[in-house]
């Protein structure tokens, strides 16, 4: 299976699991995907969003910090970091 087809299929599976309400399983799928394809941002971002949705603000801000380091021009990652830090009354992760 080509690189992009494999990534898309597994990413879709992570999202499907997330939408069913199993955040832990979704994070597990997406972490494996992010480790295997570290230059693709989507899995990293969804992990941060899941953590944020679950109220794990500290973990979410750490995840968004990693994303901003990997993808410094990705505005949505910077916004995620800003908002998760703001919700914790912090200025740095």
N, C-alpha and C positions, 0 to 999 in steps of 0.2 A: 504494500500500500504506500503510495507516495507520501512524502513528508507532510504536505498540506492537508491531504485527505485524512491521514492518521490523526493529525492535530485537531482538525475540525470535528472528527467523529468523537474523539475522547473529550474535547471541550464541550460538545453538545451533551455528552453523557453526564459530565460534571454539573452542567446547568440543569439538566433534567432532574438529577438527584436533589439539587438545591431547591428547585421549585416544588418538589415533593415534601420538603421540609427537613431533610436530613443534612443539616449543615456540616456535621462532622465527616460524613462520607464524601460529600462534595469537596470539602477542603482536601481530604486525602487524595482523591482523584486528581484535583487541580494541582496539588503540590508535586505529585509525580510528573504530571505534564509540564509544569514549570521547570522542574529539574532537568527533564529530558530536552526541553526546548527553551533554554534560558533567554534567548533573544526575541521571544514573542511575548508581548506584554499582557495579552488578554487574560490568561490564567492567573497571573500575578494580581491583576486588578480585581478580578472576581473574588479571589481569596480575601483581599482587603475589604471589599464590600460586604462579604458574608460576615466577617469578623465585626465590622461596624454595625451591621444589622442585628447581630447577636448581642450587641452591647459590650463587646470586648474591645473597648476603645484603645487601651494600651497596646494590645496585640495588633489591632488594625493600624494604629499609627506606626508601629514598627514595620509592618508589611508595606505601608505606603512609603516609608522612608527608604526601604530596600528598592522599591519600584522607582522612586525619584533618582536614586543613584544609578540604577541600570538604564533608565530612560529619562535623562534630565530634561528633555524637551517635551515630555508628555504632560500636558497641562492638567488632565484629569487626575493624574497621580499626585501632583502638587496640591490640587484642590482637596483631594481626599485626605492628604496629610494635614493640611491647614484645618479642615473641619474637625477631624478627629482630635487634633491637639486642642483646638478651641473648646470643644466639648469637655475636655479635661482641665481647662484653664491653664494650659501649658503653652509655651512658645517653642520648645524644642522637644524632639523625641528622645 
